[in-house]
Amino acid sequence: MIRAMYANLKRPPRTIGEWLADAVRAVAIVVVIVSLFTLPFTDVAVLSMSLPAVMLSRMIGLRSGLDLVTCITVFVAAGSNVIDLYRAWTGWDLVVHAVCTGVLAAVALVLLDDARVIEPTGRRRTPIVVATMAGLALSAVWEMVEWFSYRFITDAIFVTYDDTIGDMMAGGAGALLLGVLASRLRLTRRDRAAL
Protein backbone atom coordinates (compact mmCIF):
# COMPACT_ATOMS: atom_id res chain seq x y z
CA MET A 1 0.00 0.00 0.00
CA ILE A 2 2.80 2.43 0.91
CA ARG A 3 4.67 1.55 -2.29
CA ALA A 4 1.60 2.29 -4.42
CA MET A 5 1.03 5.59 -2.60
CA TYR A 6 4.62 6.58 -3.28
CA ALA A 7 4.23 5.61 -6.95
CA ASN A 8 1.09 7.76 -7.23
CA LEU A 9 2.85 10.64 -5.48
CA LYS A 10 5.91 10.65 -7.74
CA ARG A 11 3.95 10.14 -10.99
CA PRO A 12 4.29 13.31 -13.08
CA PRO A 13 1.09 15.24 -13.80
CA ARG A 14 -0.35 14.54 -17.26
CA THR A 15 -3.53 16.58 -17.55
CA ILE A 16 -4.43 20.19 -16.89
CA GLY A 17 -6.45 19.09 -13.85
CA GLU A 18 -3.46 17.24 -12.42
CA TRP A 19 -1.20 20.26 -13.02
CA LEU A 20 -3.72 22.55 -11.32
CA ALA A 21 -4.11 20.21 -8.33
CA ASP A 22 -0.32 20.08 -7.93
CA ALA A 23 -0.19 23.89 -8.16
CA VAL A 24 -2.75 24.18 -5.34
CA ARG A 25 -0.67 21.70 -3.29
CA ALA A 26 2.47 23.80 -3.87
CA VAL A 27 0.64 26.99 -2.88
CA ALA A 28 -0.66 25.29 0.28
CA ILE A 29 2.85 24.21 1.28
CA VAL A 30 4.29 27.70 0.63
CA VAL A 31 1.47 29.40 2.56
CA VAL A 32 2.00 27.11 5.56
CA ILE A 33 5.76 27.79 5.53
CA VAL A 34 5.23 31.56 5.27
CA SER A 35 2.58 31.42 8.01
CA LEU A 36 5.18 29.97 10.39
CA PHE A 37 6.85 33.39 10.39
CA THR A 38 3.83 35.67 10.02
CA LEU A 39 0.79 34.23 11.83
CA PRO A 40 -0.07 33.17 15.38
CA PHE A 41 0.49 29.52 16.29
CA THR A 42 -3.23 28.66 16.21
CA ASP A 43 -3.56 29.90 12.61
CA VAL A 44 -0.44 27.98 11.56
CA ALA A 45 -1.91 24.84 13.16
CA VAL A 46 -5.22 25.28 11.31
CA LEU A 47 -3.49 25.80 7.95
CA SER A 48 -1.14 22.86 8.61
CA MET A 49 -4.11 20.54 9.09
CA SER A 50 -4.90 20.93 5.39
CA LEU A 51 -1.57 19.52 4.21
CA PRO A 52 -2.19 15.81 4.91
CA ALA A 53 -5.47 15.93 2.98
CA VAL A 54 -4.03 17.72 -0.06
CA MET A 55 -1.14 15.25 -0.22
CA LEU A 56 -3.27 12.16 0.47
CA SER A 57 -5.64 12.92 -2.41
CA ARG A 58 -2.69 12.61 -4.82
CA MET A 59 -1.19 9.60 -3.06
CA ILE A 60 -4.38 7.54 -3.44
CA GLY A 61 -4.78 8.49 -7.11
CA LEU A 62 -8.04 10.43 -7.11
CA ARG A 63 -9.30 11.50 -10.53
CA SER A 64 -7.81 14.87 -11.45
CA GLY A 65 -11.05 16.83 -11.07
CA LEU A 66 -11.84 15.32 -7.67
CA ASP A 67 -8.21 15.76 -6.61
CA LEU A 68 -8.36 19.46 -7.56
CA VAL A 69 -11.70 19.98 -5.79
CA THR A 70 -10.33 18.22 -2.69
CA CYS A 71 -7.21 20.40 -2.58
CA ILE A 72 -9.11 23.64 -3.09
CA THR A 73 -11.88 22.75 -0.66
CA VAL A 74 -9.61 21.67 2.18
CA PHE A 75 -7.36 24.68 1.78
CA VAL A 76 -10.32 27.09 1.54
CA ALA A 77 -11.79 25.50 4.68
CA ALA A 78 -8.58 26.13 6.62
CA GLY A 79 -8.05 29.59 5.16
CA SER A 80 -11.63 30.61 5.92
CA ASN A 81 -10.89 30.00 9.58
CA VAL A 82 -7.71 32.07 9.50
CA ILE A 83 -9.35 35.10 7.84
CA ASP A 84 -12.60 34.77 9.84
CA LEU A 85 -14.95 34.11 6.92
CA TYR A 86 -17.02 31.78 9.08
CA ARG A 87 -18.07 34.72 11.23
CA ALA A 88 -18.24 37.26 8.41
CA TRP A 89 -20.45 35.31 5.97
CA THR A 90 -23.63 33.79 7.32
CA GLY A 91 -24.04 30.21 6.12
CA TRP A 92 -20.47 29.87 4.82
CA ASP A 93 -19.70 27.46 7.66
CA LEU A 94 -22.45 25.06 6.54
CA VAL A 95 -21.41 25.22 2.88
CA VAL A 96 -17.79 24.46 3.73
CA HIS A 97 -18.75 21.64 6.10
CA ALA A 98 -20.92 20.02 3.42
CA VAL A 99 -18.36 20.25 0.61
CA CYS A 100 -15.27 19.51 2.69
CA THR A 101 -16.83 16.52 4.42
CA GLY A 102 -18.01 15.26 1.03
CA VAL A 103 -14.54 15.31 -0.52
CA LEU A 104 -12.98 13.79 2.61
CA ALA A 105 -15.61 11.03 2.46
CA ALA A 106 -14.39 10.33 -1.09
CA VAL A 107 -10.85 9.92 0.26
CA ALA A 108 -12.17 7.62 2.99
CA LEU A 109 -14.10 5.54 0.44
CA VAL A 110 -11.01 4.98 -1.70
CA LEU A 111 -8.85 4.11 1.31
CA LEU A 112 -11.44 1.69 2.73
CA ASP A 113 -11.97 0.09 -0.68
CA ASP A 114 -8.24 -0.32 -1.31
CA ALA A 115 -7.70 -1.76 2.17
CA ARG A 116 -10.54 -4.22 1.43
CA VAL A 117 -12.47 -3.07 4.47
CA ILE A 118 -15.55 -2.57 2.30
CA GLU A 119 -16.80 -4.23 -0.85
CA PRO A 120 -15.66 -2.70 -4.12
CA THR A 121 -17.34 0.65 -4.72
CA GLY A 122 -18.89 -0.69 -7.92
CA ARG A 123 -21.88 -1.88 -5.90
CA ARG A 124 -24.48 0.87 -5.83
CA ARG A 125 -25.49 0.98 -2.16
CA THR A 126 -22.09 0.47 -0.55
CA PRO A 127 -20.62 3.91 -1.34
CA ILE A 128 -23.81 5.67 -0.26
CA VAL A 129 -23.90 4.02 3.15
CA VAL A 130 -20.15 4.03 3.80
CA ALA A 131 -19.58 7.62 2.60
CA THR A 132 -22.42 8.88 4.80
CA MET A 133 -21.11 7.01 7.84
CA ALA A 134 -17.55 8.20 7.18
CA GLY A 135 -18.79 11.77 6.74
CA LEU A 136 -20.73 11.72 9.99
CA ALA A 137 -17.72 10.21 11.79
CA LEU A 138 -15.36 12.83 10.31
CA SER A 139 -17.83 15.58 11.29
CA ALA A 140 -17.98 14.29 14.86
CA VAL A 141 -14.18 14.16 15.11
CA TRP A 142 -13.91 17.70 13.68
CA GLU A 143 -16.43 19.01 16.23
CA MET A 144 -14.50 17.30 19.05
CA VAL A 145 -11.30 18.97 17.85
CA GLU A 146 -13.16 22.30 17.74
CA TRP A 147 -14.47 21.81 21.28
CA PHE A 148 -11.05 20.74 22.60
CA SER A 149 -9.42 23.77 20.95
CA TYR A 150 -12.05 26.08 22.43
CA ARG A 151 -11.81 24.52 25.88
CA PHE A 152 -8.03 24.21 26.21
CA ILE A 153 -6.35 26.47 23.61
CA THR A 154 -8.38 29.58 22.75
CA ASP A 155 -11.87 30.86 23.43
CA ALA A 156 -11.84 32.66 20.08
CA ILE A 157 -13.35 29.55 18.48
CA PHE A 158 -17.13 29.70 18.09
CA VAL A 159 -18.68 26.61 19.70
CA THR A 160 -22.37 26.26 20.48
CA TYR A 161 -24.72 23.29 20.48
CA ASP A 162 -26.66 24.57 17.45
CA ASP A 163 -23.46 25.24 15.52
CA THR A 164 -22.13 21.76 16.29
CA ILE A 165 -25.31 19.96 15.25
CA GLY A 166 -25.72 22.13 12.16
CA ASP A 167 -22.12 21.46 11.09
CA MET A 168 -22.58 17.71 11.55
CA MET A 169 -25.82 17.71 9.57
CA ALA A 170 -24.19 19.67 6.74
CA GLY A 171 -21.21 17.30 6.75
CA GLY A 172 -23.48 14.26 6.69
CA ALA A 173 -25.48 15.72 3.80
CA GLY A 174 -22.30 16.43 1.82
CA ALA A 175 -21.03 12.92 2.43
CA LEU A 176 -24.39 11.42 1.41
CA LEU A 177 -24.32 13.38 -1.85
CA LEU A 178 -20.75 12.21 -2.49
CA GLY A 179 -21.85 8.63 -1.81
CA VAL A 180 -24.59 8.93 -4.41
CA LEU A 181 -22.06 10.28 -6.93
CA ALA A 182 -19.55 7.56 -6.04
CA SER A 183 -22.19 4.90 -6.66
CA ARG A 184 -22.33 6.08 -10.28
CA LEU A 185 -18.83 7.44 -11.01
CA ARG A 186 -15.29 6.19 -10.57
CA LEU A 187 -13.35 8.21 -7.95
CA THR A 188 -9.82 7.25 -8.99
CA ARG A 189 -7.67 7.59 -12.13
CA ARG A 190 -7.63 4.52 -14.36
CA ASP A 191 -3.82 4.47 -14.48
CA ARG A 192 -3.15 4.85 -10.77
CA ALA A 193 -0.95 2.45 -8.87
CA ALA A 194 -3.29 0.10 -7.00
CA LEU A 195 -3.02 0.36 -3.24
Secondary structure in CASP SS format (residue, H / E / C, confidence):
PFRMAT SS
TARGET T0000
AUTHOR 0000-0000-0000
METHOD secondary structure of the structure
MODEL  1
M C 1.00
I H 1.00
R H 1.00
A H 1.00
M H 1.00
Y H 1.00
A H 1.00
N H 1.00
L H 1.00
K H 1.00
R C 1.00
P C 1.00
P C 1.00
R C 1.00
T C 1.00
I H 1.00
G H 1.00
E H 1.00
W H 1.00
L H 1.00
A H 1.00
D H 1.00
A H 1.00
V H 1.00
R H 1.00
A H 1.00
V H 1.00
A H 1.00
I H 1.00
V H 1.00
V H 1.00
V H 1.00
I H 1.00
V H 1.00
S H 1.00
L H 1.00
F H 1.00
T H 1.00
L C 1.00
P C 1.00
F H 1.00
T H 1.00
D H 1.00
V H 1.00
A H 1.00
V H 1.00
L H 1.00
S H 1.00
M C 1.00
S H 1.00
L H 1.00
P H 1.00
A H 1.00
V H 1.00
M H 1.00
L H 1.00
S H 1.00
R H 1.00
M H 1.00
I C 1.00
G C 1.00
L E 1.00
R C 1.00
S H 1.00
G H 1.00
L H 1.00
D H 1.00
L H 1.00
V H 1.00
T H 1.00
C H 1.00
I H 1.00
T H 1.00
V H 1.00
F H 1.00
V H 1.00
A H 1.00
A H 1.00
G H 1.00
S H 1.00
N H 1.00
V H 1.00
I C 1.00
D C 1.00
L H 1.00
Y H 1.00
R H 1.00
A H 1.00
W C 1.00
T C 1.00
G C 1.00
W H 1.00
D H 1.00
L H 1.00
V H 1.00
V H 1.00
H H 1.00
A H 1.00
V H 1.00
C H 1.00
T H 1.00
G H 1.00
V H 1.00
L H 1.00
A H 1.00
A H 1.00
V H 1.00
A H 1.00
L H 1.00
V H 1.00
L H 1.00
L H 1.00
D H 1.00
D H 1.00
A C 1.00
R C 1.00
V C 1.00
I C 1.00
E C 1.00
P C 1.00
T C 1.00
G C 1.00
R C 1.00
R C 1.00
R H 1.00
T H 1.00
P H 1.00
I H 1.00
V H 1.00
V H 1.00
A H 1.00
T H 1.00
M H 1.00
A H 1.00
G H 1.00
L H 1.00
A H 1.00
L H 1.00
S H 1.00
A H 1.00
V H 1.00
W H 1.00
E H 1.00
M H 1.00
V H 1.00
E H 1.00
W H 1.00
F H 1.00
S H 1.00
Y H 1.00
R H 1.00
F H 1.00
I C 1.00
T C 1.00
D C 1.00
A C 1.00
I C 1.00
F C 1.00
V C 1.00
T C 1.00
Y H 1.00
D H 1.00
D H 1.00
T H 1.00
I H 1.00
G H 1.00
D H 1.00
M H 1.00
M H 1.00
A H 1.00
G H 1.00
G H 1.00
A H 1.00
G H 1.00
A H 1.00
L H 1.00
L H 1.00
L H 1.00
G H 1.00
V H 1.00
L H 1.00
A H 1.00
S C 1.00
R C 1.00
L C 1.00
R C 1.00
L C 1.00
T E 1.00
R C 1.00
R C 1.00
D C 1.00
R C 1.00
A C 1.00
A C 1.00
L C 1.00
END
